Amino acid sequence: MTQKIIVQGKVTGKVLKSNQPINFLGTIDKKTGEIIDKKHDLYGKTIKDSILIFPNGIGSSVGAYTIYSIKSNNVSPLAMACQKVDLTVASGCALANIPLFILEPDEYDKIKDGDEISLG
């Protein structure tokens, strides 16, 4: 699998894939890791212990603290992978020590929700 490493790590796990960008500040409950935005395609699912795959992050830089909070509350994904990494996602994953990868478009398209994959 072709990937660019932004935050180092090696993980194997089950994919939770979204086709929508994620605004970490308003989309995820910091205490439970559940997607709470009713308009999001992952609504009602939890990111805990998944490999969270999404196109890109959106929203405020405060989202980096949300990423740190979900790690502190033990409800974070094992890793994250995007097509395009923004500063909020990169800094949040770096602070929280959550492995972060950029996937090539063809690799991103091949991965399906529920797949078991390895990154790193």
Chimera marker file (.cmm) of the C-alpha trace (Angstrom):
<marker_set name="trace">
<marker id="1" x="0.000" y="0.000" z="0.000" r="1" g="1" b="0" radius="0.5"/>
<marker id="2" x="1.365" y="3.413" z="-0.994" r="1" g="1" b="0" radius="0.5"/>
<marker id="3" x="1.277" y="5.879" z="1.847" r="1" g="1" b="0" radius="0.5"/>
<marker id="4" x="3.121" y="8.914" z="3.120" r="1" g="1" b="0" radius="0.5"/>
<marker id="5" x="3.770" y="8.921" z="6.862" r="1" g="1" b="0" radius="0.5"/>
<marker id="6" x="2.951" y="12.162" z="8.695" r="1" g="1" b="0" radius="0.5"/>
<marker id="7" x="2.976" y="10.788" z="12.273" r="1" g="1" b="0" radius="0.5"/>
<marker id="8" x="5.019" y="7.592" z="12.661" r="1" g="1" b="0" radius="0.5"/>
<marker id="9" x="3.419" y="4.317" z="13.687" r="1" g="1" b="0" radius="0.5"/>
<marker id="10" x="2.544" y="0.777" z="12.661" r="1" g="1" b="0" radius="0.5"/>
<marker id="11" x="-1.027" y="-0.419" z="13.014" r="1" g="1" b="0" radius="0.5"/>
<marker id="12" x="-3.372" y="-3.164" z="11.906" r="1" g="1" b="0" radius="0.5"/>
<marker id="13" x="-7.082" y="-2.797" z="12.385" r="1" g="1" b="0" radius="0.5"/>
<marker id="14" x="-10.575" y="-2.450" z="11.016" r="1" g="1" b="0" radius="0.5"/>
<marker id="15" x="-11.355" y="0.510" z="8.770" r="1" g="1" b="0" radius="0.5"/>
<marker id="16" x="-14.022" y="3.075" z="9.590" r="1" g="1" b="0" radius="0.5"/>
<marker id="17" x="-14.295" y="5.025" z="6.343" r="1" g="1" b="0" radius="0.5"/>
<marker id="18" x="-16.108" y="8.254" z="5.632" r="1" g="1" b="0" radius="0.5"/>
<marker id="19" x="-16.587" y="9.893" z="2.273" r="1" g="1" b="0" radius="0.5"/>
<marker id="20" x="-17.118" y="13.240" z="4.000" r="1" g="1" b="0" radius="0.5"/>
<marker id="21" x="-14.530" y="15.554" z="5.564" r="1" g="1" b="0" radius="0.5"/>
<marker id="22" x="-14.444" y="15.578" z="9.376" r="1" g="1" b="0" radius="0.5"/>
<marker id="23" x="-14.673" y="18.666" z="11.562" r="1" g="1" b="0" radius="0.5"/>
<marker id="24" x="-13.223" y="17.274" z="14.786" r="1" g="1" b="0" radius="0.5"/>
<marker id="25" x="-14.532" y="20.146" z="16.893" r="1" g="1" b="0" radius="0.5"/>
<marker id="26" x="-18.218" y="19.636" z="16.109" r="1" g="1" b="0" radius="0.5"/>
<marker id="27" x="-18.492" y="16.098" z="14.785" r="1" g="1" b="0" radius="0.5"/>
<marker id="28" x="-17.003" y="13.859" z="17.502" r="1" g="1" b="0" radius="0.5"/>
<marker id="29" x="-17.932" y="13.508" z="21.177" r="1" g="1" b="0" radius="0.5"/>
<marker id="30" x="-14.620" y="13.922" z="23.040" r="1" g="1" b="0" radius="0.5"/>
<marker id="31" x="-15.676" y="11.606" z="25.881" r="1" g="1" b="0" radius="0.5"/>
<marker id="32" x="-17.132" y="8.703" z="23.873" r="1" g="1" b="0" radius="0.5"/>
<marker id="33" x="-15.533" y="8.948" z="20.421" r="1" g="1" b="0" radius="0.5"/>
<marker id="34" x="-18.996" y="8.784" z="18.845" r="1" g="1" b="0" radius="0.5"/>
<marker id="35" x="-19.840" y="10.740" z="15.686" r="1" g="1" b="0" radius="0.5"/>
<marker id="36" x="-22.572" y="13.107" z="16.905" r="1" g="1" b="0" radius="0.5"/>
<marker id="37" x="-23.188" y="15.217" z="13.783" r="1" g="1" b="0" radius="0.5"/>
<marker id="38" x="-26.505" y="13.949" z="12.379" r="1" g="1" b="0" radius="0.5"/>
<marker id="39" x="-25.534" y="15.157" z="8.889" r="1" g="1" b="0" radius="0.5"/>
<marker id="40" x="-22.306" y="13.111" z="8.817" r="1" g="1" b="0" radius="0.5"/>
<marker id="41" x="-22.212" y="9.727" z="7.060" r="1" g="1" b="0" radius="0.5"/>
<marker id="42" x="-20.652" y="8.114" z="10.160" r="1" g="1" b="0" radius="0.5"/>
<marker id="43" x="-23.354" y="9.426" z="12.531" r="1" g="1" b="0" radius="0.5"/>
<marker id="44" x="-23.843" y="7.122" z="15.517" r="1" g="1" b="0" radius="0.5"/>
<marker id="45" x="-20.612" y="5.172" z="14.955" r="1" g="1" b="0" radius="0.5"/>
<marker id="46" x="-17.590" y="5.289" z="17.245" r="1" g="1" b="0" radius="0.5"/>
<marker id="47" x="-14.043" y="5.934" z="16.066" r="1" g="1" b="0" radius="0.5"/>
<marker id="48" x="-12.491" y="4.086" z="19.022" r="1" g="1" b="0" radius="0.5"/>
<marker id="49" x="-9.919" y="1.452" z="18.020" r="1" g="1" b="0" radius="0.5"/>
<marker id="50" x="-10.595" y="1.889" z="14.296" r="1" g="1" b="0" radius="0.5"/>
<marker id="51" x="-8.388" y="3.023" z="11.465" r="1" g="1" b="0" radius="0.5"/>
<marker id="52" x="-10.271" y="6.199" z="10.623" r="1" g="1" b="0" radius="0.5"/>
<marker id="53" x="-10.128" y="6.999" z="6.910" r="1" g="1" b="0" radius="0.5"/>
<marker id="54" x="-11.608" y="10.214" z="5.550" r="1" g="1" b="0" radius="0.5"/>
<marker id="55" x="-10.878" y="12.632" z="2.681" r="1" g="1" b="0" radius="0.5"/>
<marker id="56" x="-9.629" y="15.544" z="4.821" r="1" g="1" b="0" radius="0.5"/>
<marker id="57" x="-10.227" y="17.567" z="7.943" r="1" g="1" b="0" radius="0.5"/>
<marker id="58" x="-12.184" y="20.822" z="7.981" r="1" g="1" b="0" radius="0.5"/>
<marker id="59" x="-12.949" y="23.513" z="10.503" r="1" g="1" b="0" radius="0.5"/>
<marker id="60" x="-11.237" y="25.309" z="13.314" r="1" g="1" b="0" radius="0.5"/>
<marker id="61" x="-7.705" y="24.696" z="14.538" r="1" g="1" b="0" radius="0.5"/>
<marker id="62" x="-9.305" y="23.946" z="17.934" r="1" g="1" b="0" radius="0.5"/>
<marker id="63" x="-10.097" y="20.546" z="16.384" r="1" g="1" b="0" radius="0.5"/>
<marker id="64" x="-6.484" y="19.584" z="17.175" r="1" g="1" b="0" radius="0.5"/>
<marker id="65" x="-7.353" y="19.754" z="20.882" r="1" g="1" b="0" radius="0.5"/>
<marker id="66" x="-10.380" y="17.533" z="20.242" r="1" g="1" b="0" radius="0.5"/>
<marker id="67" x="-8.059" y="14.939" z="18.703" r="1" g="1" b="0" radius="0.5"/>
<marker id="68" x="-5.822" y="15.212" z="21.781" r="1" g="1" b="0" radius="0.5"/>
<marker id="69" x="-8.889" y="14.885" z="24.050" r="1" g="1" b="0" radius="0.5"/>
<marker id="70" x="-10.170" y="11.729" z="22.365" r="1" g="1" b="0" radius="0.5"/>
<marker id="71" x="-6.730" y="10.177" z="22.900" r="1" g="1" b="0" radius="0.5"/>
<marker id="72" x="-6.671" y="11.291" z="26.548" r="1" g="1" b="0" radius="0.5"/>
<marker id="73" x="-10.137" y="9.776" z="27.045" r="1" g="1" b="0" radius="0.5"/>
<marker id="74" x="-9.039" y="6.458" z="25.454" r="1" g="1" b="0" radius="0.5"/>
<marker id="75" x="-11.618" y="6.707" z="22.652" r="1" g="1" b="0" radius="0.5"/>
<marker id="76" x="-9.272" y="7.533" z="19.769" r="1" g="1" b="0" radius="0.5"/>
<marker id="77" x="-8.745" y="5.614" z="16.555" r="1" g="1" b="0" radius="0.5"/>
<marker id="78" x="-5.640" y="3.430" z="16.246" r="1" g="1" b="0" radius="0.5"/>
<marker id="79" x="-4.594" y="5.607" z="13.293" r="1" g="1" b="0" radius="0.5"/>
<marker id="80" x="-5.955" y="8.072" z="10.757" r="1" g="1" b="0" radius="0.5"/>
<marker id="81" x="-5.456" y="8.229" z="7.011" r="1" g="1" b="0" radius="0.5"/>
<marker id="82" x="-6.574" y="10.936" z="4.579" r="1" g="1" b="0" radius="0.5"/>
<marker id="83" x="-6.217" y="11.956" z="0.969" r="1" g="1" b="0" radius="0.5"/>
<marker id="84" x="-5.188" y="15.444" z="2.069" r="1" g="1" b="0" radius="0.5"/>
<marker id="85" x="-3.871" y="16.311" z="5.530" r="1" g="1" b="0" radius="0.5"/>
<marker id="86" x="-4.508" y="19.776" z="6.935" r="1" g="1" b="0" radius="0.5"/>
<marker id="87" x="-2.692" y="21.489" z="9.804" r="1" g="1" b="0" radius="0.5"/>
<marker id="88" x="-5.461" y="20.735" z="12.349" r="1" g="1" b="0" radius="0.5"/>
<marker id="89" x="-5.400" y="16.973" z="11.768" r="1" g="1" b="0" radius="0.5"/>
<marker id="90" x="-1.598" y="16.838" z="11.532" r="1" g="1" b="0" radius="0.5"/>
<marker id="91" x="-0.992" y="18.836" z="14.709" r="1" g="1" b="0" radius="0.5"/>
<marker id="92" x="-3.745" y="16.984" z="16.612" r="1" g="1" b="0" radius="0.5"/>
<marker id="93" x="-2.343" y="13.582" z="15.683" r="1" g="1" b="0" radius="0.5"/>
<marker id="94" x="1.198" y="14.726" z="16.501" r="1" g="1" b="0" radius="0.5"/>
<marker id="95" x="0.110" y="16.005" z="19.942" r="1" g="1" b="0" radius="0.5"/>
<marker id="96" x="-1.851" y="12.832" z="20.656" r="1" g="1" b="0" radius="0.5"/>
<marker id="97" x="0.703" y="10.468" z="19.089" r="1" g="1" b="0" radius="0.5"/>
<marker id="98" x="-1.892" y="8.956" z="16.751" r="1" g="1" b="0" radius="0.5"/>
<marker id="99" x="-0.276" y="7.573" z="13.569" r="1" g="1" b="0" radius="0.5"/>
<marker id="100" x="-1.316" y="9.617" z="10.519" r="1" g="1" b="0" radius="0.5"/>
<marker id="101" x="-0.920" y="8.737" z="6.854" r="1" g="1" b="0" radius="0.5"/>
<marker id="102" x="-1.683" y="10.260" z="3.467" r="1" g="1" b="0" radius="0.5"/>
<marker id="103" x="-3.063" y="7.732" z="0.989" r="1" g="1" b="0" radius="0.5"/>
<marker id="104" x="-2.712" y="7.968" z="-2.776" r="1" g="1" b="0" radius="0.5"/>
<marker id="105" x="-6.118" y="8.418" z="-4.490" r="1" g="1" b="0" radius="0.5"/>
<marker id="106" x="-6.159" y="4.906" z="-5.980" r="1" g="1" b="0" radius="0.5"/>
<marker id="107" x="-5.328" y="3.327" z="-2.592" r="1" g="1" b="0" radius="0.5"/>
<marker id="108" x="-7.935" y="5.493" z="-0.851" r="1" g="1" b="0" radius="0.5"/>
<marker id="109" x="-10.586" y="4.366" z="-3.348" r="1" g="1" b="0" radius="0.5"/>
<marker id="110" x="-9.736" y="0.654" z="-2.919" r="1" g="1" b="0" radius="0.5"/>
<marker id="111" x="-10.184" y="0.649" z="0.861" r="1" g="1" b="0" radius="0.5"/>
<marker id="112" x="-13.708" y="-0.169" z="2.003" r="1" g="1" b="0" radius="0.5"/>
<marker id="113" x="-15.435" y="0.383" z="5.333" r="1" g="1" b="0" radius="0.5"/>
<marker id="114" x="-14.870" y="-2.705" z="7.498" r="1" g="1" b="0" radius="0.5"/>
<marker id="115" x="-11.680" y="-3.848" z="5.721" r="1" g="1" b="0" radius="0.5"/>
<marker id="116" x="-8.803" y="-5.106" z="7.874" r="1" g="1" b="0" radius="0.5"/>
<marker id="117" x="-5.644" y="-3.213" z="6.849" r="1" g="1" b="0" radius="0.5"/>
<marker id="118" x="-2.095" y="-2.504" z="8.019" r="1" g="1" b="0" radius="0.5"/>
<marker id="119" x="-0.381" y="0.879" z="7.817" r="1" g="1" b="0" radius="0.5"/>
<marker id="120" x="3.128" y="2.004" z="8.641" r="1" g="1" b="0" radius="0.5"/>
<link id1="1" id2="2" r="1" g="1" b="0" radius="0.2"/>
<link id1="2" id2="3" r="1" g="1" b="0" radius="0.2"/>
<link id1="3" id2="4" r="1" g="1" b="0" radius="0.2"/>
<link id1="4" id2="5" r="1" g="1" b="0" radius="0.2"/>
<link id1="5" id2="6" r="1" g="1" b="0" radius="0.2"/>
<link id1="6" id2="7" r="1" g="1" b="0" radius="0.2"/>
<link id1="7" id2="8" r="1" g="1" b="0" radius="0.2"/>
<link id1="8" id2="9" r="1" g="1" b="0" radius="0.2"/>
<link id1="9" id2="10" r="1" g="1" b="0" radius="0.2"/>
<link id1="10" id2="11" r="1" g="1" b="0" radius="0.2"/>
<link id1="11" id2="12" r="1" g="1" b="0" radius="0.2"/>
<link id1="12" id2="13" r="1" g="1" b="0" radius="0.2"/>
<link id1="13" id2="14" r="1" g="1" b="0" radius="0.2"/>
<link id1="14" id2="15" r="1" g="1" b="0" radius="0.2"/>
<link id1="15" id2="16" r="1" g="1" b="0" radius="0.2"/>
<link id1="16" id2="17" r="1" g="1" b="0" radius="0.2"/>
<link id1="17" id2="18" r="1" g="1" b="0" radius="0.2"/>
<link id1="18" id2="19" r="1" g="1" b="0" radius="0.2"/>
<link id1="19" id2="20" r="1" g="1" b="0" radius="0.2"/>
<link id1="20" id2="21" r="1" g="1" b="0" radius="0.2"/>
<link id1="21" id2="22" r="1" g="1" b="0" radius="0.2"/>
<link id1="22" id2="23" r="1" g="1" b="0" radius="0.2"/>
<link id1="23" id2="24" r="1" g="1" b="0" radius="0.2"/>
<link id1="24" id2="25" r="1" g="1" b="0" radius="0.2"/>
<link id1="25" id2="26" r="1" g="1" b="0" radius="0.2"/>
<link id1="26" id2="27" r="1" g="1" b="0" radius="0.2"/>
<link id1="27" id2="28" r="1" g="1" b="0" radius="0.2"/>
<link id1="28" id2="29" r="1" g="1" b="0" radius="0.2"/>
<link id1="29" id2="30" r="1" g="1" b="0" radius="0.2"/>
<link id1="30" id2="31" r="1" g="1" b="0" radius="0.2"/>
<link id1="31" id2="32" r="1" g="1" b="0" radius="0.2"/>
<link id1="32" id2="33" r="1" g="1" b="0" radius="0.2"/>
<link id1="33" id2="34" r="1" g="1" b="0" radius="0.2"/>
<link id1="34" id2="35" r="1" g="1" b="0" radius="0.2"/>
<link id1="35" id2="36" r="1" g="1" b="0" radius="0.2"/>
<link id1="36" id2="37" r="1" g="1" b="0" radius="0.2"/>
<link id1="37" id2="38" r="1" g="1" b="0" radius="0.2"/>
<link id1="38" id2="39" r="1" g="1" b="0" radius="0.2"/>
<link id1="39" id2="40" r="1" g="1" b="0" radius="0.2"/>
<link id1="40" id2="41" r="1" g="1" b="0" radius="0.2"/>
<link id1="41" id2="42" r="1" g="1" b="0" radius="0.2"/>
<link id1="42" id2="43" r="1" g="1" b="0" radius="0.2"/>
<link id1="43" id2="44" r="1" g="1" b="0" radius="0.2"/>
<link id1="44" id2="45" r="1" g="1" b="0" radius="0.2"/>
<link id1="45" id2="46" r="1" g="1" b="0" radius="0.2"/>
<link id1="46" id2="47" r="1" g="1" b="0" radius="0.2"/>
<link id1="47" id2="48" r="1" g="1" b="0" radius="0.2"/>
<link id1="48" id2="49" r="1" g="1" b="0" radius="0.2"/>
<link id1="49" id2="50" r="1" g="1" b="0" radius="0.2"/>
<link id1="50" id2="51" r="1" g="1" b="0" radius="0.2"/>
<link id1="51" id2="52" r="1" g="1" b="0" radius="0.2"/>
<link id1="52" id2="53" r="1" g="1" b="0" radius="0.2"/>
<link id1="53" id2="54" r="1" g="1" b="0" radius="0.2"/>
<link id1="54" id2="55" r="1" g="1" b="0" radius="0.2"/>
<link id1="55" id2="56" r="1" g="1" b="0" radius="0.2"/>
<link id1="56" id2="57" r="1" g="1" b="0" radius="0.2"/>
<link id1="57" id2="58" r="1" g="1" b="0" radius="0.2"/>
<link id1="58" id2="59" r="1" g="1" b="0" radius="0.2"/>
<link id1="59" id2="60" r="1" g="1" b="0" radius="0.2"/>
<link id1="60" id2="61" r="1" g="1" b="0" radius="0.2"/>
<link id1="61" id2="62" r="1" g="1" b="0" radius="0.2"/>
<link id1="62" id2="63" r="1" g="1" b="0" radius="0.2"/>
<link id1="63" id2="64" r="1" g="1" b="0" radius="0.2"/>
<link id1="64" id2="65" r="1" g="1" b="0" radius="0.2"/>
<link id1="65" id2="66" r="1" g="1" b="0" radius="0.2"/>
<link id1="66" id2="67" r="1" g="1" b="0" radius="0.2"/>
<link id1="67" id2="68" r="1" g="1" b="0" radius="0.2"/>
<link id1="68" id2="69" r="1" g="1" b="0" radius="0.2"/>
<link id1="69" id2="70" r="1" g="1" b="0" radius="0.2"/>
<link id1="70" id2="71" r="1" g="1" b="0" radius="0.2"/>
<link id1="71" id2="72" r="1" g="1" b="0" radius="0.2"/>
<link id1="72" id2="73" r="1" g="1" b="0" radius="0.2"/>
<link id1="73" id2="74" r="1" g="1" b="0" radius="0.2"/>
<link id1="74" id2="75" r="1" g="1" b="0" radius="0.2"/>
<link id1="75" id2="76" r="1" g="1" b="0" radius="0.2"/>
<link id1="76" id2="77" r="1" g="1" b="0" radius="0.2"/>
<link id1="77" id2="78" r="1" g="1" b="0" radius="0.2"/>
<link id1="78" id2="79" r="1" g="1" b="0" radius="0.2"/>
<link id1="79" id2="80" r="1" g="1" b="0" radius="0.2"/>
<link id1="80" id2="81" r="1" g="1" b="0" radius="0.2"/>
<link id1="81" id2="82" r="1" g="1" b="0" radius="0.2"/>
<link id1="82" id2="83" r="1" g="1" b="0" radius="0.2"/>
<link id1="83" id2="84" r="1" g="1" b="0" radius="0.2"/>
<link id1="84" id2="85" r="1" g="1" b="0" radius="0.2"/>
<link id1="85" id2="86" r="1" g="1" b="0" radius="0.2"/>
<link id1="86" id2="87" r="1" g="1" b="0" radius="0.2"/>
<link id1="87" id2="88" r="1" g="1" b="0" radius="0.2"/>
<link id1="88" id2="89" r="1" g="1" b="0" radius="0.2"/>
<link id1="89" id2="90" r="1" g="1" b="0" radius="0.2"/>
<link id1="90" id2="91" r="1" g="1" b="0" radius="0.2"/>
<link id1="91" id2="92" r="1" g="1" b="0" radius="0.2"/>
<link id1="92" id2="93" r="1" g="1" b="0" radius="0.2"/>
<link id1="93" id2="94" r="1" g="1" b="0" radius="0.2"/>
<link id1="94" id2="95" r="1" g="1" b="0" radius="0.2"/>
<link id1="95" id2="96" r="1" g="1" b="0" radius="0.2"/>
<link id1="96" id2="97" r="1" g="1" b="0" radius="0.2"/>
<link id1="97" id2="98" r="1" g="1" b="0" radius="0.2"/>
<link id1="98" id2="99" r="1" g="1" b="0" radius="0.2"/>
<link id1="99" id2="100" r="1" g="1" b="0" radius="0.2"/>
<link id1="100" id2="101" r="1" g="1" b="0" radius="0.2"/>
<link id1="101" id2="102" r="1" g="1" b="0" radius="0.2"/>
<link id1="102" id2="103" r="1" g="1" b="0" radius="0.2"/>
<link id1="103" id2="104" r="1" g="1" b="0" radius="0.2"/>
<link id1="104" id2="105" r="1" g="1" b="0" radius="0.2"/>
<link id1="105" id2="106" r="1" g="1" b="0" radius="0.2"/>
<link id1="106" id2="107" r="1" g="1" b="0" radius="0.2"/>
<link id1="107" id2="108" r="1" g="1" b="0" radius="0.2"/>
<link id1="108" id2="109" r="1" g="1" b="0" radius="0.2"/>
<link id1="109" id2="110" r="1" g="1" b="0" radius="0.2"/>
<link id1="110" id2="111" r="1" g="1" b="0" radius="0.2"/>
<link id1="111" id2="112" r="1" g="1" b="0" radius="0.2"/>
<link id1="112" id2="113" r="1" g="1" b="0" radius="0.2"/>
<link id1="113" id2="114" r="1" g="1" b="0" radius="0.2"/>
<link id1="114" id2="115" r="1" g="1" b="0" radius="0.2"/>
<link id1="115" id2="116" r="1" g="1" b="0" radius="0.2"/>
<link id1="116" id2="117" r="1" g="1" b="0" radius="0.2"/>
<link id1="117" id2="118" r="1" g="1" b="0" radius="0.2"/>
<link id1="118" id2="119" r="1" g="1" b="0" radius="0.2"/>
<link id1="119" id2="120" r="1" g="1" b="0" radius="0.2"/>
</marker_set>
